[in-house]
Amino acid sequence: MLKYLVTLFSVSVFSIDLPRVELGLATATFKTPHYPSSSQDRARSATIPIIIYRGDYLISDDDGIRSELADTNNYNFNLSFGVSFPADNSDNKARIGMPDIDWIFELGPAFEYFFQRKEDRQFSLRTGLRGAVTTDFGFTKYLGHVIHPILSYRKFFDDMKARISFRAGSIWANEGVQDNIFEIREKYTTNKRKRFNAKSGILESHIDMSFTYQFSNRFRMFSFIQRNFYNNPNNESFLYEVNEATSMGIGFIWMFYVSDTMVQRR
């Protein structure tokens, strides 16, 4: 998913001096299902700008957007965000004749508690509450909210240039978010595709592993693999096709600007 491009673009480091500002581009190719529980996959590529700012009171980097006023060795408050690609229903057998699934953007507060936060490893539980909107950039609609707890273990090695991460989490979504994926209105019914009204509940659970490596202060790479489990209350919808799926991807980051001013980041 595109959210991996957002969250895996840089290698975290611990208690060293880092540039205050970094600007760059991230490009990635990855394989994901058309939508949660879809039986069809799609290979996608994307390039996005990367902006890293490490200020005295506000920080925007690979760990999110947060305030140091709410950051201790045991916990922090920050912003949680996510982006999901659109699905063109002309390419999806189950959704032919239905409206496309447009871009979905999510944003909201998050709390992270660190069970362990040492120089070479971090073990934490992060929970985000995000509002979700869908848009085709001509029309925007508020869908509702999702709750996304994640248990995460991160290990740093090779003089802090590399990081391997293991995560497990679940996404709970309200009815509006679930309707956007699984609802079938009367005018879109067929002999096989029956009327269906979605309900709130667990959208998906996941386990994943990612690896990032910083070759230099300007060039980095990342990769990930994720296994999704769709223990979803809307499994009677015709649009619900499979119980499990795998996503994977690889990408590279080029920082074309790195400031001379350095700051210390915990």
Secondary structure as the mmCIF struct_conf table of DSSP 4:
data_model
#
loop_
_struct_conf.conf_type_id
_struct_conf.id
_struct_conf.beg_label_comp_id
_struct_conf.beg_label_asym_id
_struct_conf.beg_label_seq_id
_struct_conf.end_label_comp_id
_struct_conf.end_label_asym_id
_struct_conf.end_label_seq_id
HELX_RH_AL_P HELX_RH_AL_P1 LEU A 2 THR A 7
BEND BEND1 LEU A 8 SER A 10
BEND BEND2 PHE A 14 SER A 15
STRN STRN1 ILE A 16 PRO A 19
BEND BEND3 ARG A 20 ARG A 20
STRN STRN2 VAL A 21 PRO A 33
BEND BEND4 HIS A 34 TYR A 35
TURN_TY1_P TURN_TY1_P1 PRO A 36 SER A 37
BEND BEND5 SER A 39 SER A 39
STRN STRN3 ASP A 41 ARG A 54
BEND BEND6 ASP A 56 TYR A 57
STRN STRN4 LEU A 58 ASP A 61
TURN_TY1_P TURN_TY1_P2 ASP A 62 ASP A 63
STRN STRN5 GLY A 64 ASP A 71
BEND BEND7 ASN A 73 ASN A 74
STRN STRN6 TYR A 75 SER A 84
STRN STRN7 ALA A 87 ALA A 87
HELX_RH_3T_P HELX_RH_3T_P1 ASN A 89 ASP A 91
BEND BEND8 LYS A 93 LYS A 93
TURN_TY1_P TURN_TY1_P3 ALA A 94 GLY A 97
BEND BEND9 MET A 98 MET A 98
HELX_LH_PP_P HELX_LH_PP_P1 PRO A 99 ASP A 100
STRN STRN8 ILE A 101 ILE A 101
STRN STRN9 TRP A 103 LYS A 118
TURN_TY1_P TURN_TY1_P4 GLU A 119 ASP A 120
STRN STRN10 ARG A 121 THR A 135
BEND BEND10 PHE A 137 GLY A 138
STRN STRN11 THR A 140 PHE A 157
TURN_TY1_P TURN_TY1_P5 ASP A 158 LYS A 161
STRN STRN12 ALA A 162 ALA A 173
HELX_RH_AL_P HELX_RH_AL_P2 GLU A 175 PHE A 182
STRN STRN13 ILE A 184 ILE A 184
HELX_RH_3T_P HELX_RH_3T_P2 GLU A 186 TYR A 188
BEND BEND11 ASN A 191 ARG A 193
STRN STRN14 PHE A 196 PHE A 196
STRN STRN15 GLY A 201 GLN A 214
BEND BEND12 PHE A 215 ARG A 218
STRN STRN16 PHE A 219 PHE A 229
TURN_TY1_P TURN_TY1_P6 PRO A 233 GLU A 236
BEND BEND13 SER A 237 SER A 237
TURN_TY1_P TURN_TY1_P7 PHE A 238 LEU A 239
BEND BEND14 ASN A 243 ASN A 243
STRN STRN17 GLU A 244 VAL A 258
BEND BEND15 ASP A 260 ASP A 260
STRN STRN18 MET A 262 ARG A 265
#
